[in-house]
Structures are given as structure tokens and as C-alpha cells.
Amino acid sequence: MNQKQIIMKEQKYIIASEEAIKEIKKQNALILKAIEATMSSQDKVKTKASLKPTNELCKIFQVSRQTINNWRRRGLIQGYLVGGRYYFDLDEIIVHAKKLGLPG
């Protein structure tokens, strides 16, 4: 069973009034603001700039898509699932280059 199927099975649906939905959205916005407030502006830029999709990592490190997926499955690199696609922190991978068998 792949990860997408697992996620689909874990979703639960509730019935909520429009007022409840508005309140949930308001609370989520407050939580996001609080998280962003704890991050420095440099961290925000670095985070967005260093996340790369699988195909870019393949080009950078000259490895196959399967190799990237194997590293992720073995826990050698952290993948971030966004919209059904994995993204990876390039800075983190560079730090662990020797563990991955990469030059550097």
C-alpha cells in the first residue's frame, strides 16, 4: 500500500456549520502567524529556497529517482509530502552527503 492510499484511509470527515468552519480557519491563521513569528526572515527564505523536488535532486546528484526514493524510505533523508509530491531539503542532504555515498 503506498503512502497516498494510507493518507486517504486516515482522513475523517465531519459536518460543521459555516460559523464553525470560519472559526477553524481563523484559528489556523492565528497558529500560522505564531509559527511564522518564531522564524527569522532568513529561516523563511532558506526553507523555501532549499526545498527541491525529486527530479531536481536527480539532476544535482546524478542519481535515479529510485535512489532518491530509497534514501527517503531508509530514513537517510527527510521528504516533505506536499500536494502528493515529495520535496527535500537540499542543505540537509549536503550535510549528510558522506552517509549517502556522495562526493563532498
Secondary structure, 3 states (H helix, E strand, C coil): CCHHHHHHHHCCCCCCCHHHHHHHHHHHHHHHHHHHHHCCHHHHHHHHHHEEEHHHHHHHHCCCHHHHHHHHHCCCCCEEEECCEEEEEHHHHHHCHHHHCCCC
